[in-house]
Amino acid sequence: MHHFSGIEIVAPGPLCTIQDLGRPGWAHLGVGASGAADRSAHQLANRLVGNPADAATLECTFGGLRILFRAAAYVALAGAECPAATTPEHGLGHRQPFAVAAGTELVLGAPRSGLRTYFAVRGGIDAEAVMGSRSTDLLSGLGRAPLAAGDQLGIGPDPGTQLPTELAPAPLADASPITLWPGPRHHWFTPVAHGALVSGPYEVLGTSNRIGTRLSGNTLERAVLDELPSEGIVEGAVQVPNDGQPLIFLADHGVTGGYPVIAVVDPADLGRVAQARPGESLRFRWKR
């Protein structure tokens, strides 16, 4: 009889991937950093079970995740808050560690707000590292494929840290505009476009993914109409294609882009962009 001592994916929900802090440093080979889209939520989930910040977690998009524990484990959830229960129906809180017994099934519903929930288990998700990271990169195809029903995942060794007992406070709802820094091609846009970007809301489109958040709102007009050779881009870059509608690059973005970058999201606000769901609005402000 096969005794597997990790976790089994019963249902992955719309999209569930293994993520850590990514694989920076390979852009010269055409490989992006990838990693958790909302790094602060990923790191909080790890902290709550005593893991190092770069331990691998599960990034679950819009809930629906069901996990069967083949061994007792110590776990935590952070990020988008969704109804969570173990069988028999026993509700579980977010941002606090809890112990689960072998044979337990954890079920996540759809989040009330936000998009991405992070599941951490003490010891970390044990997956093969590719170029120094366990992250799934949807653009390059590096890392393990998005999880599917029946997948079995090992749990890494106990980190030997003290078992935390803390409950992290709920983050305050932040409706303030997303802060932008001028991008490398800021001057390729008209002053009217600079104002338009920060004067009205932009709706998050359903075509958004881990590569980028696509937006619909004020059209951004260019002052320079030259062709732009591909140039390096960073996470948070606000690129403007020919239709004048901005796109914010997230964790799985490529390393070059062929359209001008008008702005770059302040790193402190990247998690909020990653948690914005289709149909929601984002507002922006220029860094003062």
SULKAGI-V444164 format. One record per pair of residues at least 24 apart in sequence whose ideal C-beta (glycine too) atoms are under 6 Angstrom apart, sorted by sequence separation. I is the first residue (numbers start at 1). GAP is how many residues later the second one is. D is the distance in whole Angstrom. If there is no record, write none. Layout:
BEGIN
i=I gap=GAP d=D
i=I gap=GAP d=D
END
This chain:
BEGIN
i=84 gap=24 d=5
i=220 gap=24 d=5
i=232 gap=24 d=6
i=233 gap=24 d=4
i=237 gap=24 d=5
i=238 gap=24 d=5
i=250 gap=24 d=6
i=49 gap=25 d=5
i=74 gap=25 d=5
i=219 gap=25 d=4
i=238 gap=25 d=4
i=248 gap=25 d=6
i=82 gap=26 d=5
i=83 gap=26 d=4
i=230 gap=26 d=4
i=49 gap=27 d=5
i=73 gap=27 d=5
i=82 gap=27 d=5
i=193 gap=27 d=4
i=237 gap=27 d=5
i=48 gap=28 d=4
i=82 gap=28 d=6
i=125 gap=28 d=5
i=126 gap=28 d=4
i=193 gap=28 d=5
i=230 gap=28 d=5
i=236 gap=28 d=5
i=72 gap=29 d=5
i=82 gap=29 d=4
i=126 gap=29 d=6
i=216 gap=29 d=6
i=236 gap=29 d=4
i=72 gap=30 d=5
i=81 gap=30 d=6
i=126 gap=30 d=5
i=45 gap=31 d=5
i=69 gap=31 d=5
i=71 gap=31 d=5
i=80 gap=31 d=4
i=189 gap=31 d=6
i=190 gap=31 d=5
i=215 gap=31 d=5
i=123 gap=32 d=5
i=124 gap=32 d=4
i=228 gap=32 d=6
i=21 gap=33 d=5
i=45 gap=33 d=4
i=69 gap=33 d=6
i=123 gap=33 d=4
i=189 gap=33 d=6
i=190 gap=33 d=5
i=214 gap=33 d=5
i=20 gap=34 d=5
i=44 gap=34 d=4
i=80 gap=34 d=3
i=121 gap=34 d=6
i=123 gap=34 d=6
i=188 gap=34 d=6
i=189 gap=34 d=6
i=236 gap=34 d=5
i=69 gap=35 d=5
i=80 gap=35 d=6
i=82 gap=35 d=6
i=123 gap=35 d=5
i=212 gap=35 d=5
i=213 gap=35 d=5
i=20 gap=36 d=5
i=80 gap=36 d=6
i=188 gap=36 d=4
i=212 gap=36 d=6
i=41 gap=37 d=5
i=68 gap=37 d=5
i=79 gap=37 d=5
i=80 gap=37 d=5
i=212 gap=37 d=5
i=18 gap=38 d=5
i=19 gap=38 d=6
i=41 gap=38 d=3
i=79 gap=38 d=5
i=212 gap=38 d=6
i=67 gap=39 d=5
i=79 gap=39 d=5
i=19 gap=40 d=4
i=77 gap=40 d=6
i=78 gap=40 d=5
i=210 gap=40 d=6
i=38 gap=41 d=6
i=66 gap=41 d=5
i=210 gap=41 d=6
i=211 gap=41 d=5
i=16 gap=42 d=6
i=17 gap=42 d=5
i=77 gap=42 d=6
i=210 gap=42 d=4
i=211 gap=42 d=6
i=65 gap=43 d=5
i=16 gap=44 d=5
i=76 gap=44 d=5
i=63 gap=45 d=5
i=15 gap=46 d=4
i=63 gap=46 d=5
i=75 gap=46 d=5
i=13 gap=47 d=6
i=14 gap=47 d=5
i=63 gap=47 d=4
i=14 gap=48 d=5
i=49 gap=48 d=5
i=62 gap=48 d=6
i=63 gap=48 d=5
i=73 gap=48 d=5
i=74 gap=48 d=4
i=16 gap=49 d=6
i=48 gap=49 d=5
i=13 gap=50 d=6
i=14 gap=50 d=6
i=13 gap=51 d=3
i=13 gap=52 d=5
i=11 gap=55 d=4
i=61 gap=55 d=6
i=10 gap=56 d=4
i=59 gap=57 d=6
i=60 gap=57 d=5
i=10 gap=58 d=5
i=59 gap=59 d=6
i=7 gap=60 d=5
i=8 gap=60 d=4
i=213 gap=60 d=6
i=57 gap=61 d=5
i=58 gap=61 d=4
i=7 gap=62 d=6
i=57 gap=63 d=5
i=6 gap=64 d=6
i=5 gap=65 d=6
i=4 gap=66 d=5
i=5 gap=66 d=4
i=97 gap=67 d=6
i=56 gap=68 d=5
i=55 gap=69 d=3
i=56 gap=69 d=4
i=49 gap=71 d=5
i=56 gap=71 d=6
i=96 gap=71 d=4
i=50 gap=72 d=6
i=138 gap=72 d=5
i=139 gap=72 d=5
i=188 gap=72 d=4
i=204 gap=72 d=5
i=206 gap=72 d=4
i=45 gap=73 d=4
i=49 gap=73 d=4
i=51 gap=73 d=5
i=95 gap=73 d=4
i=189 gap=73 d=5
i=46 gap=74 d=5
i=204 gap=74 d=5
i=45 gap=75 d=4
i=185 gap=75 d=3
i=42 gap=76 d=5
i=185 gap=76 d=5
i=186 gap=76 d=6
i=204 gap=76 d=5
i=41 gap=77 d=5
i=184 gap=77 d=6
i=38 gap=78 d=5
i=56 gap=78 d=4
i=183 gap=78 d=4
i=203 gap=78 d=6
i=37 gap=79 d=6
i=183 gap=79 d=5
i=183 gap=80 d=5
i=201 gap=80 d=4
i=202 gap=80 d=5
i=183 gap=81 d=5
i=201 gap=82 d=5
i=180 gap=83 d=4
i=181 gap=83 d=5
i=198 gap=86 d=5
i=178 gap=87 d=6
i=179 gap=87 d=4
i=197 gap=87 d=6
i=198 gap=87 d=5
i=198 gap=88 d=6
i=179 gap=90 d=5
i=178 gap=91 d=5
i=35 gap=100 d=5
i=34 gap=101 d=4
i=34 gap=103 d=4
i=178 gap=104 d=6
i=180 gap=104 d=5
i=26 gap=105 d=6
i=177 gap=106 d=4
i=178 gap=106 d=5
i=179 gap=106 d=6
i=180 gap=106 d=6
i=181 gap=106 d=5
i=18 gap=107 d=5
i=177 gap=107 d=5
i=23 gap=108 d=5
i=51 gap=108 d=6
i=177 gap=108 d=4
i=179 gap=108 d=5
i=18 gap=109 d=5
i=23 gap=109 d=5
i=31 gap=109 d=6
i=50 gap=109 d=6
i=23 gap=110 d=4
i=22 gap=111 d=6
i=50 gap=111 d=4
i=20 gap=113 d=6
i=22 gap=113 d=5
i=50 gap=113 d=6
i=139 gap=113 d=5
i=20 gap=114 d=5
i=50 gap=114 d=6
i=138 gap=114 d=5
i=20 gap=115 d=5
i=137 gap=115 d=5
i=139 gap=115 d=6
i=18 gap=116 d=5
i=19 gap=116 d=5
i=48 gap=116 d=6
i=18 gap=118 d=5
i=17 gap=119 d=4
i=44 gap=124 d=6
i=18 gap=126 d=5
i=17 gap=129 d=5
i=15 gap=131 d=6
i=16 gap=131 d=4
i=12 gap=135 d=4
i=9 gap=138 d=5
i=11 gap=138 d=6
i=9 gap=142 d=4
i=8 gap=144 d=5
i=6 gap=146 d=6
i=7 gap=146 d=5
i=6 gap=147 d=5
i=4 gap=148 d=6
i=6 gap=148 d=4
i=6 gap=149 d=5
i=115 gap=160 d=5
i=114 gap=161 d=4
i=115 gap=162 d=5
i=37 gap=173 d=6
i=37 gap=213 d=5
i=37 gap=214 d=5
i=35 gap=216 d=5
i=34 gap=217 d=5
i=34 gap=218 d=5
i=32 gap=221 d=6
i=32 gap=222 d=6
i=32 gap=223 d=5
i=30 gap=225 d=6
i=27 gap=228 d=4
i=40 gap=231 d=5
i=38 gap=233 d=4
i=38 gap=236 d=4
i=37 gap=237 d=4
i=38 gap=237 d=6
END
